[in-house]
Amino acid sequence: MARKANTGSADAATPGRLKQIALTYKMTRKADPKVGLVVAGVGIVVLGVLLAIGFLIGHPVYLGILGFVLALLAAAIVFGRRAERAAFGQMEGQPGAAAAVLDNVGRGWTTTPAVAMNRNQDVVHRAVGRAGIVLVAEGNPNRVKTLLAAEKKRMNRVVVDVPVTDIIVGDGEGQVPLKKVRTTMLKLPRVLSGPQVTAANDRLRAMGDLMSNMPLPKGPMPKGMRMPRGGKMR
């Protein structure tokens, strides 16, 4: 019975994965019309090279099987990168896009979106991990600097001994493109222990956040959305 249940759940999960891949492909194709040709081309080239080597050394079957596996792997890697690039291209420039990136930064990070915001939709998000506290700001570079300074001053009341790193999302000088935010964070040196990270998170959580009591959609916020005039801004 247990085997049948496991087999049934696996069979049910497979169509779900295939449907998700198909949906991802459709979304990617809208932004990258050549994705299908590129992925197929990579797979064919890898398979062709391995087959040619197989015929040269007299083992076409073995190299053909290996080539097929490597072709699938290479095609999957290329498709994944182009899909990620297309996703970033669609999110770029939308308020709240950096929050969606932080949601997928990886294990070991605790992220809190929109810890500071103004009526112009300039936003500061926070992530806490072994590298300390990372404040990710998106919006007008001049205005977000004011938001960053205010948020640092607010955090200094509860966390004094934790390093803070600023990231301003953008393509200008001193800014980090949206697609490089995750890699930039992962390259930061790890200076805190696990208990220190937990303590910092507890203190910041006790301090409260600007958006803690406001219902906001996850990910990029709709364009044209305005903050309520009566809300308290930090």
N, C-alpha and C positions, 0 to 999 in steps of 0.2 A: 504493500500500500504506500509506504514511504517513497519507494522508488518511482511509482506511478505519479505521486504528487509532485516530486522533484522534476520528473520529465515534463509533466504538464505545465509547471511554472516556467521551465526553461523554454518550452515551445511558445508559451504566451509572451515571454520577454523578447524572443527573436523578432517577431513582426513589429514590436514596438521599437526596437533598435533600427530595423530597416526603414521604418516610417520616419524616424528621427533623422537618419542619414539622408533620406530623400528630401525631407523638408529643408535640411541644412544646405543641400545641393541647390535647391530651387532658390533659396535666399541668396546664396553665393553667386549664382548665375546672373541674378539681376544686377549685381554690382560688378561682376567679372564674367562677361559672356564667353570668354575663351577657356574657362576653368575645365570644362569637359575635355576639350582637345588637348590641353596641357597635361592633365592627369593621365589620359589615355596614352599620349605620346611618351610620357615618362615610363609607364608600365611596359609599353611595347619595346622601347629601347633597351631597358634592363633585361627583359626576357630574351630579346634578340642577341644581345651581347653574350649572355650566359649560354644560350644554345650554340652560338658560333664557337665558343670556347669548348663546349662539349663535343662538337663534331671534330674539332682539331685534335683533341686528346683521346678521342675514341669512346667517350662516355656521354652521348647526347641525352640519354634518359635521365641519368642522375643530375646532370647540369640543367636539364630542362625542368625537372621538379624544383630544384633549388632556384632556378631563374624565375619560375612562376611565383614562388613564395616571396622572393626578394622584390619582384615586380609589384605584387600587392602591397608590400610594406612601403616601397618607395612612392607608389601612387597615393597611399593613405597619408604619408607624411606631407607630400606636396599639397594634397587636397586640404589637409588640416591647416597648413600655413596660409593658403589662399583664402580659406573660409574665415580664418581669424583676421586676416587683413581686410576682407570685405566687411566683417562685422565692425571693426574699428572705424572703417570709412563711413559706415552708416551712423555710428554713434557720435563721431567727432563733430564738435560744435554744438551739440545738444546739452542743455543744462542737466547736470546730474550724471553725465556719461562716466565720469571718474568713479562714481559710486558703484557702477556696474562692474568696472574693472577691479575694484577693491574686493568685491564679493567673490572674485575668482583668483585672488592673489595666492592662495595656497594655505596649507595647514600651518598652525603656529601663529597666525595673525587674527586678532580680534578687531573687526572694523565697525565703525559707527558713522553712518552717513549724515551729512548736514549738521555738524555740531555748531556751525555758525553760518548765517546767511543774511543777505540784505534784500531790499525790495527790487534790486536790479538783477536778481538771480545769481549773484556771485556767491559761491558756496565753498565751505571748507569741510572736508571729511577727515576722519581720524582713524588711524590704524595703529595697534599696539602689538609688538612682538619682541623677539629676542634682540632686534636692532634698536629698540626703544620706541619712542612715539614718532609717527610720521604723519604730518599734516599735509593733506593733498588739497590744493586750492584750484578752482576753475572759475574763470570769469575775466573781467578786466584786470590786467596785471597791477595797475596802480591801486584799485579798490581792494583787491584781495590781500595786498600787503597790509592794509589797515586791519582787515579781518584776522589775518594771521597773527599780527601783533597783539590784538585784543584777546584772541584765544590762548596765546602763550601766557599772557598775563593772568588769565583766569585759571589756567592749569597750574601755574606756579604756586598757587595757594595750597594745592594738595600733593603735587608731585614736583619735588625740587631736584632730586638726584637721578632723574631719568633723562637721557639725551633726547633732543627733539630735532627732527629733520623736516625741512620745508620742501615741498614739491609744488611748483606752479605749472599747471598743465597748459601747454601751448607750443607753438613752433618758433617763438622768438628767442632772443639771446637770454641765457640763464633759465630757460623753461624746458620742460620735458614733454615730448609728444605723447599723446594718449596711449599709443601702442607700446611705448617704452616704460610706462609707469611701473608695471609689474616687475620687469627685469631690473629696473633701477632699485626698487625696494628689496628685491632678493639679493642684490649685490652688496647691500649695506652690511657692515661688520656686526656680528652678534656680540653684544656687550652685556646683556642681562641674562640671569639664570631664570629657570622656570618659575620659582617662587617670586622673584622680583617682578616678572611679567604679570603674574596673578595679582600681586599686591597693587601694582600700578593700575590694572584694570578695575579692581575693586574701588580704589580711591576715585578714579574718574567716573565710574558708574554712580557712586554716591554723590558726586558733584552735580550730576544731572546734565542733560543735553538740551539744546534748543528745540530739537524736533521730537523729543521723547513723547510729547502728548499731542502731536499733530499727525493726522493720517495722511501720509504721503505715499505715492506709488513707488515701488522699487525700481531701480534703474534710472535711465534718463527721464527727466520730467517733461511733460508736454510743453511745447513752445507756447509762449503767451501767458503761461500761468503766473499769477501775481500773488504776492504774499499779502495776507490780511493786514490792513492798516492798524488794527488794534493790537497786533501781536508784538511782543517784546523782542527786539532785535539785539544780537550781540555783535 
